[in-house]
Amino acid sequence: MTEVTPAPTTSASLAPHQIWIRIRGLLLALLVLLAAGITLATVRSGDQHGRLDPRSADRHGSRAIAELLKERGVSVHVVTTLDEATTRVGPETTLLVASPNLLTPHQQSELRATTDHSAGRTVLLAAGPPSVGTLVPGVRAESAGPVATRAPQCSLPAARKAGDVETGGFHYASDGLDTTACFPSDGLPTLLLVEQGAGDTVLLGSPDLLHNERLGKQGNASLALQLLGSRPHLVWYLPSLADTSAAAEGSGDGSDDDRSFVDLIPRGWLWGTLQLALAAVLAAIWRARRLGPLVVERLPVAIRASESTEGRARLYRRANARDRAADSLRAATRTRIAPLIGVSPRNADSPATLIPAVSACLSTTGNDLQTLLFGPTPSDDAALVHLADQLDALEREVRTS
């Protein structure tokens, strides 16, 4: 039995200019997106420079409140690592944590263990769900919407003296704690003071009142001075990505070790990746081929059958498709000789019906006809040409018999 060699596949390669035409739109879109991202990052970096930094005079800095505290005899120490922050806490110290949500679970646990026994004051600015449950157990944080002017509506002397203050961001709910709730939003306080033994913790839903540009509005300055100036020393903790404590081992409860790689990715990156994936899907739908029903069109010119045959033969030869060429030749021969020997066209491809009918008309044996009409693929081009000659001879013999 002749071994059939599979025909090699062919692919139409694109010229460089065709590739450029296809991808130039995508490259232009990526270039515009990159330029917009750089521009936005540049603009935002200029606006956010020194955010909540008591050494910064920018509009989002906090130098103004730091200078006012110094005038009243309060020392202000800026720290950027957890070790520095926990070393300085004590009964005569107020610890302000500028961005508690940036702390890792391990850092949050260490900070809470230190402040619980310090007998001082801890002020947490905009502590949300990622941090408030660990730093202040028993308290829940929910979004309170944008910053707005709100009345104190509480008995806290500092809040009543300050009057209306610009607060918002987060509001808080507590279970079974000794708390004082002020400046409510939708029934929940945006400022919550939690008594913890000899010390206390202040949860402030938004840090905006400490910004240089907002300090002089409403009662912002008064409230900030009273919250941060209740002790002679203020430790201003600005969490930093360079802090080595962020990479320390967990506290032994397994919470850090159980986190997956996805848990370590910031939420903003996850949302950004989702948006890019959605944009890619929409672009694919936009650029995809839309195949409708076949439409029969009249050719603009008449093409001779011999030219079509020659063109198809050249395609078969270029693709080295001797199997398809042989099948086409044999199928055409069977279709033409079947009516001549009394076989219906639907049985022309049935060896059991066609071979006996041809053998009855000719002197050729059945085995030779089986090989000729239903045999294997020719091994080379010469064998294919010989097969075509044999099929022509068979058809002539059937017509003249």
KATADA-V876107 format. One record per pair of residues at least 6 apart in sequence whose ideal C-beta (glycine too) atoms are under 6 Angstrom apart, sorted by the first residue. I is the first residue (numbers start at 1). GAP is how many residues later the second one is. Records with the same first field share a line. If there is no record, write none. Layout:
BEGIN
I = GAP + GAP
END
This chain:
BEGIN
2 = 374
4 = 373
7 = 313 + 314 + 316
8 = 312
10 = 309
48 = 12
49 = 9
50 = 6 + 8 + 11
51 = 9
52 = 10 + 46 + 155
53 = 8
54 = 8 + 9 + 12 + 22 + 24 + 182
56 = 7
57 = 6
59 = 153 + 154
60 = 151
61 = 151
62 = 148
64 = 148 + 151
65 = 145 + 150 + 159
66 = 10
69 = 7 + 160
72 = 157
74 = 155 + 160
75 = 158
76 = 158
77 = 158
78 = 158
79 = 6 + 158
80 = 158 + 160
81 = 162
82 = 25 + 161 + 163
85 = 150 + 152
86 = 28
88 = 147
89 = 6 + 25 + 29 + 31
90 = 28 + 30
91 = 28 + 29
92 = 139 + 140 + 141
93 = 27 + 138 + 140 + 142
94 = 27 + 134 + 137 + 140
95 = 27 + 140
96 = 27 + 140
97 = 27 + 140
98 = 27 + 140
99 = 140
100 = 24 + 27 + 31
101 = 27 + 29 + 30
102 = 137
103 = 136
104 = 142
105 = 150 + 151
106 = 142 + 144 + 150
107 = 138
108 = 23 + 26 + 27
109 = 142
112 = 23
115 = 7
118 = 81
119 = 79 + 80
120 = 79
121 = 79 + 109
122 = 79
123 = 79
124 = 79
125 = 79 + 82
126 = 43 + 80 + 81
127 = 76
128 = 13 + 42
129 = 12
132 = 7 + 9
136 = 58 + 65
138 = 36 + 37 + 39
139 = 33 + 35
140 = 33
141 = 29 + 31
142 = 29
144 = 24 + 25 + 26 + 27 + 41 + 46 + 61
146 = 22
147 = 19 + 21 + 59 + 61
148 = 20
149 = 15 + 17 + 69
150 = 17 + 33
151 = 13
152 = 7 + 8 + 30 + 31
153 = 31
154 = 26 + 27 + 28
156 = 24 + 26
158 = 68
159 = 23
162 = 57 + 60 + 61
163 = 56
164 = 54 + 55
165 = 53 + 54 + 55 + 58
166 = 43 + 52 + 54
167 = 16 + 23 + 38 + 39
168 = 38
169 = 36 + 37
170 = 35
171 = 14 + 17 + 18 + 19 + 34
172 = 17 + 20 + 31
173 = 15
177 = 17
178 = 17
179 = 13 + 15
180 = 13
181 = 8 + 11
182 = 7 + 9
183 = 7 + 8
190 = 15
191 = 13
192 = 11
193 = 7 + 9
194 = 7
202 = 25
208 = 6
209 = 11 + 15
210 = 14
214 = 6
215 = 6
228 = 6
250 = 6 + 7
316 = 9
322 = 55 + 56 + 62
323 = 54
326 = 51 + 52
329 = 59 + 62
330 = 43
333 = 58 + 62
334 = 14 + 39
335 = 13
337 = 58 + 61
338 = 7 + 10
340 = 58
341 = 16 + 17 + 20
343 = 10 + 11 + 14
347 = 6
351 = 23
355 = 11 + 14 + 15
358 = 11
359 = 7
361 = 40
362 = 35
372 = 18
378 = 6 + 9
END
